Amino acid sequence: MSFLELNGVRKVYGDVEVIKGVSLAAEKGEFVVFVGPSGCGKSTLLRMIAGLEDVNEGTLSIEGRDVTYEEPAKREVSMVFQSYALYPHMSVFENMAFGLRMNKTPESEIRASVSEAARILQIEQLLDRKPRALSGGQRQRVAIGRSIVRKPKLFLFDEPLSNLDAELRTQMRVEIAKLHRNLGATMVYVTHDQIEAMTLADRIVVLRAGLVEQVGTPAELYDKPANMFVAGFIGSPKMNFLQAAVAASDAKSLTLSHPAFVGGKLALETPAAGKVKAGDTVNVGMRPEHLALSPAVPLLSLTLDLEENLGGSTQIYARGGDSDAIVIVAPGRPDLSAGDTITAGIDPRHLYLFDAAGTAL
């Protein structure tokens, strides 16, 4: 039996179904990340696990115990919110100790727990300060420390880094990863940032419109996306897509037609060949980092729109025929100008094929 189990849980607000029968599980000590666009239901799902939102249908269990209708305080979970929610008139020590004092924990235990959490988070020197004297990253550490002292069975994080600048977000990502490693605790983390998901998760749950699109390790979602939504969401910059027509098909190979292909055609040996026929539409996916300029075997003939110099690499935006912008991440700083004709190639193993509905072939 899994440590955390959700079976067919639904959440309805009036006539609007926000969570549409989600089933998933997390193992003890696992770091699971819910990711998806705004409004997909990831925070609602997290709040249901915490007991802050009622479950309209389905069951939810933690460590084999049904907690579907239990009060939040009895679930032995701790939640870190997007807003730090610190008491401004209390010191860091008192903020971290507040929950323990409410539970009438002996003072000696409170001091030991707060001291240990402060040591883990490297905020021992901040215990006498008030929140207004702290940076954003320090405040988030205090909020996490307030959770650690309660020694919960399950940590829940609701977009905890959203209010931090880019440098602090990177730093806190590393800190949270180290915290998970040191505590060995089960953590469920919500974010809209797929970079956070890829770098932190043991497994990622991709959500869209209240449904689970795919669950897997970061590598599985990157290498074998189940559909175009997952393929486009996981990876930065997002995957390029060309909508091509199937010109010919047999048991082993396809010939695809699109103006962006060199000569207008692409012949490809693929196990997906037997799943489509001439006249069908196939969506071809290509990750920007897998495309190479001026290859020995060119695949795409494109017109350059724009370059973005990122220092060690260049992000190139180009078009072929009536396609949307094709993004290429090229090493260094290619000597190119807007309007130039460029060619790009890719290892056929890095081509992704999806049917007209967007499902992986």
N, C-alpha and C positions, 0 to 999 in steps of 0.2 A: 504494500500500500504506500502511495506517495505521501510526502509530508504535507503538502497543500493540494487539495483537490476541489475543482469546480466542475459540477455536473449539470449542464443544461441551464445555467443561470440566466435569468431575464430581468430587465429593469424597464419599467414603463412609467412615463410621466404623462398622465392624461391619455391622449390618443397616440402619443409618440413612443415607439419602442426604441430605446437607446441601446440596450444590450440584448442581442437576439439569440439567446440560447447558446452561450459560450461554455465549452467544456475544455479544461486543460489541467495540468498537474505540474507541481514542482517538487523536486527531491530535497531532502534535508541537506543543508549547506550549499544549495545551488543559488546562483545569481541569475534571476530571470528578469528580462527587460520587456515591458510593454511599449511598443512604438507604433506610431501612425500619425496621420495629419490631425490638425485641430478638429474636434467634434467627432472623432472616431469612437469615443467611449472609453478610452484607456484610463482616464482619471476616475470616471464613474465606476469602472470595474475594480480599481484599487480601493475606492471608498467602500464598496460592497464587501471586500475582503476585511477591511478594518471595522466594519459594522456601522459606518457612518451613513450608509444608504441601505434601505431595506431591499431584500431579494424578493421579487414578485413571484418567481417560479424557479425551481431547481434547488440544488443543495450545495453547501460549502463546508468543507471539513479541514481541520488543522490537526495534524498528528493523529489521524484516525478518529477524532472527536467531531461530531456534527455541531458546527457553530452558526448554522444558517440564521437562527433567530436569537443568538446570544447577544447580550449587551457588549459594547466595545471593550469595556474594562475587564471583562472576563475572558477575552480571547487571547490574552498574552501576546499582543502585537503592539508595535510602536511605530508611529508614523512621523516622517519628516516632511514638512510642507514646503511649497514654493516660497511662501513668505516665512520669515524666520520665527514669527510669533513669540518673540522674547518679551518678558515683562521689563519695561524701560526703567522702572524704579528699583529693580533688583540687580544685585551683582551677578556676574557669571556663575559663581558658586551657587547662589540662591536660585537662579534660573534652572540650573542642572539638578538641584536638590528638590525642587518644588513638588514634583510628582511623588517622590519618596516620602516627603513630609506629609502629603495628603493621605498616604497609605499608612501613616504612623510608624514608619520604619525607625528603629533605634538610631540615635544620633551617631553612634560609633560606626554603624553600617553605612549611613549616609556619607560620612566623611571618607570612609574607605572607598566606596563606590565612585564618588565624584573625583577623588584623587586618581583612581585607576583610569577612569574615562579621560580625564584631563591629560594624563601621561600618554595614553594611546593616541590622542588627537594633538598632542604637543601644544597645549594651551595652559599649562600649569602656571605660567607667569601672568595669565589674564584673569585669574579667578576672582580678584578683588575689583575688577573694572565693571563699569556699567555698559550696557549695549551701545550707547551713543559714542563710546570711546573705542569701538571696534570697527575694523574694516568689514566689508561684505563677506569675505571668505572666513574671517574669524567668527562672525555671527553665525554662519552656516555650520561651522565646527561646533559651536555651543549648542545649536539646535540638534545636531547629531549626537553630541554628548548627552543631552537630556534624554535621548532615546536609549543610549547604551546603558546608562545607570539602572534602567528598569529591568535589564537582562531579559528582554522579550524572546519568545520563540521565533518570531518573525519580524523582520524590519521591512517597512514600506516607505518608499521614497516617491513623492509626487513632484516631479520636475524641480528637484532641489537646487539646480544650478542656473535656472533661467534668469535670475536677477543679477548674475555676475558678469563681468566683462570677459572677453575672450581669453585673456591670459589666466585669470582666476579660474575660469571654467576648466581649462586644461589642468591646472594645478589640483583642483578639487577632484577631478576625475581620477587622477593618480591616487589621491588620498583615500577616496572611497574604495578603489580597487585594493589598496593595501589594507584598509579596514576589514574588508570582506575576507581577505586572506588570513589576517591575524585572528579574527573572531570565529571564522568558520561558520558563521550564521547564515540562515536562509534569508535572502533579500529579494524583494520584488520592487522594481524601479520603473517609473513612468517617465518617458521623455518623448518629445517630437523630433529630437536631434538624432539622426541615424548614426552619427559619428560616436556619440555617447553609447548608443546601443551596441555598435560593433566593438568598441574598445572595452566595455565593462562586462558584457553578458557572457554567461555560460550558454544560455539559450535565449533567443529572441522570439517574442510573440508579435507578429505584425497584424494590426487591427485596421479594419476599414468599415465605417458605417455600422458599428456594433457587432461585427462578425470577425472571426479569426481567419485571415488569409493564408498564413503559413506559420509553423513553429519549427525552429531548428537552430543549430549553432550558427554563429556569424558566418563561418566558412560555407556552411550548407546553403544559407540564404543568398550569399554572394555568388557561389558557383552554380547552384541549381535552384533558381527562383521558380516557384510554382506557376507564376503568371506575370503579366506585364506590370501590374501594380507593384508587386514585391520587387521585381527587377528594376523598376524605375525609382523605387523608394530607397533601396539599399545600395549604397555606392555614392561617392561624391567626386566629381560631378555625376549627375544621374545618367543612366544608360541612354544611348541614342537608339531611336527606332525608325526604320524605314518600312513603309507598307508596300510590299511587292506582290506582283501577280505570279502565280505558278504557270510557267510557259510549258513545262513538260515534267513528267514524273514517272519513275519506275520503282522497283523494289528497293533500290540502293541509292538513287541520286535524284536531285531536283535541279531544274533550271528555272531561275527566278528572273523576273523582268522589272527593272526600275531605271529611270533616267540617270540616277546617280551612279549606277554601276558602270565601270569602264566597258564601252561597247553596248551598254544597255542591258547586259545579261550577266548572271552569275550562275555558274555550274557548281554544284556542291554535292559531295557524297555525305549522306547523313542517315542515321537510323529513322529519322522522322519522315523520310521520303514516302514510305508506304501509308502514311496517315493523311496525305492530301492528294489531290488530283489536279490536272490541268484546269485552269480557270478559277481555282480557289485563291483566296488572299492569304498571304503569310506575312507576319510582322517579323522583321529581322532586327535583332538587338545587338548592339556593339558598345562595349564600355569605352569611354574616352581614353583611359589609360592603356588600353590594348591596341588602339589604332596607332600606326606609325606613318610618318611622312616619307614620301619618295621611296616606297618599298621596291624590292626586286620584282614582286608580283603585285601590281596595283589592283585594288578592288574598287575604289571610289575615285571619281573625278569631280572635284568640287571647286567652287568659287569662294575665295576668302572674303569674309565680311569684317572680322574684327580680331585683334590679338589682345590678350591680357598678359602682361609681363609679371610673373610671380617670383622673379629672381632666379631660382634654380630651374624653373620650368616655365613654359608658356601655354596658356589656354587659348586655343584657336577655335573660332566660330566660323563655320563655312556652310555653304548650301550646294545641293546637287539636284537639279531639276526643280520639282515643286515640293521638295522635302522641307521639313522644319530644320532649324539650325542643327548641324552636326558639330559636336564638340570633340576636339582632339587635345589631349594633354601631351605636349612634346617636351623632351628634355632640352635644357638650354634656352637659347634665344634665336630661333630661325630668322633668317633675313627675308621677310615677306612683307607685302603691302596689300592693302585692301584692293580687291578686284583681281588679284593674282589667281591663276588656275593652279590648283595643287592636286596631287594624288595621294591617296592613303591606302594602306593595306592592313590586314589583320590575319593572325593565325586562325585557320578555319575552326580550330578547337575552341576558340573564344567567340564564335558566333552563336547567338541564341535565336531559336525559332519559336514563334508563338502563332496559334491559329487566329482566325478572324475575331474570335471572342476574347483573345488575350491569354488563353491557357497555353502553357508550355507544351511543345510537341516532343 
